[in-house]
Amino acid sequence: MAKKLRERFILTRVYKDERNSRVGFTIFGILIIALAFDLIYLNILSLNKTSIILTQQKSNPSVTVTPTAIQTPTSAPAVQMYQPQNSSQPQASEYFIALGSGTSESGDWEDVPGLEASVDFGKYPNIKEIRFEASVSVPTANEAVSVRLFNKTDQHPVWNSEITMDGGASSYLVSSPLIYDKGAKTYGVQMKTQLKFAANLTQSRIHIVSN
C-alpha cells in the first residue's frame, strides 16, 4: 500500500513538473512573439516618419544658407590728402639760416663773437619776406637787451633787424621784414645791454619766406 502511494506521489509530481514546464514554454513563446511584434511595429513607425520627412522636404525645400567668408583687408586704405589743383595762392617755402648763440654784457652795439654767415639773398627765388629771429635770456631779469643783424661786408646794420627785450628773464624776438642788400654778404649779430649785465643769446637765425 505504501509503495503504491509513493508511486502515485511521484507520478503526480512528474505531471505537475511537466505541466509547469509547458506553461513556462508557452509564456516564453508568447513573450518572444510580443517582442517580435513590437520590433516590427517600431520599424513600421520609423519608415513612416522617414517617408513623411522626405515628402515634406520635396514639397517645401529648405533654403540652404552658405556662409560667406569675411575678407579682411591685407593693408589699411591709403589716406588721400586733399590738395587744390588750381589754387590762386602759390605755396610758400621757408628757409632758415642759423647764426648761433653767444653772450654779451656790452653797453653799446658790439659783435657777438663767432656769430656770422655768408648769404646771397639773390639766390633765393621769389622772396616774400626775410626776418631776423633771436631768443634772449637775462639771468638777473632786470634789464633791456637789444639784438640786431649787421652787414659786415658793407659795414652797416641791416635795416629793420633791430629787436629788443624790455625786461624779464627770457623772450623770443622776431624783427619786422628786413630791407636787405643783394649779392653775397657776410652777416653777423650784434648786442647791447641796458645795465651791462650779462645777457645770453640762446639762438639766432635768418628766416626767409618765398612764394
C-alpha positions, 0 to 999 in steps of 0.5 A: 500500500505504501509503495503504491502511494509513493508511486502515485506521489511521484507520478503526480509530481512528474505531471505537475513538473511537466505541466509547469514546464509547458506553461513556462514554454508557452509564456516564453513563446508568447513573450518572444512573439510580443517582442517580435511584434513590437520590433516590427511595429517600431520599424513600421513607425520609423519608415513612416516618419522617414517617408513623411520627412522626405515628402515634406522636404520635396514639397517645401525645400529648405533654403540652404544658407552658405556662409560667406567668408569675411575678407579682411583687408591685407593693408589699411586704405591709403589716406588721400590728402586733399590738395587744390589743383588750381589754387590762386595762392602759390605755396610758400617755402621757408628757409632758415639760416642759423647764426648761433648763440653767444653772450654779451654784457656790452653797453653799446652795439658790439659783435657777438663773437663767432656769430656770422654767415655768408648769404646771397639773398639773390639766390633765393627765388621769389622772396616774400619776406626775410626776418631776423629771429633771436631768443634772449635770456637775462639771468638777473631779469632786470634789464633791456637787451637789444639784438640786431643783424649787421652787414659786415661786408658793407659795414652797416646794420641791416635795416629793420633787424633791430629787436629788443627785450624790455625786461624779464628773464627770457623772450623770443624776438622776431624783427619786422621784414628786413630791407636787405642788400643783394649779392653775397654778404657776410652777416653777423649779430650784434648786442647791447645791454641796458645795465651791462649785465650779462645777457645770453643769446640762446639762438639766432637765425635768418628766416626767409619766406618765398612764394 
